[in-house]
Amino acid sequence: MSSALDTAAIMRWLPHRPPALWVDQLSDWEPFAFAIGTKHVGVDNPCFIGHFPADPITPGVWVVEALAQVGALLWNLSHETPGQVIWFAGVDACRFRQPIKPGDTLSLLVKGLRTRGGYGKAQAIASVKGAMVCTAIISLAVPKKDQH
């Protein structure tokens, strides 16, 4: 078990900043193996103004982005590269099982599957109160120096 990271520590390891930072805390991680993060979906999030006003739910792409950010944290922590830009390179087999409502707290689990050079794949699972809400295989990549 590795030490937990709060939002300030996460911002040392990821280049994302609010409102694009979608991980509040990393509670546990093991290099090259897994990372567990959380994101509280605030009721005041501006997306709920239009998605959907009568019955607001969190956009699925934001849930997948939160999972990708936990994957990027796992990559940077494992490779000891604080602040390294990690691109979200792809998503496969993504399934949403139930909506995420304002006030929910997402538990975000990312398990590293394989890496080769500057590319990696991971299994990603988001849950709320123990119920799985999203599963996916995510791909991450370190951009080449001329791609920044």
RAKA-V551566 format. One record per helix or strand of 3 or more residues. SS is the DSSP state (H for helix, E for strand). FROM is the first residue (numbers start at 1). TO is the last residue. If there is no record, write none. Layout:
ss;from;to
SS;FROM;TO
SS;FROM;TO
This chain:
ss;from;to
H;7;13
E;25;30
E;34;40
H;46;49
H;60;79
E;86;96
E;105;116
E;119;128
E;131;142
H;145;147
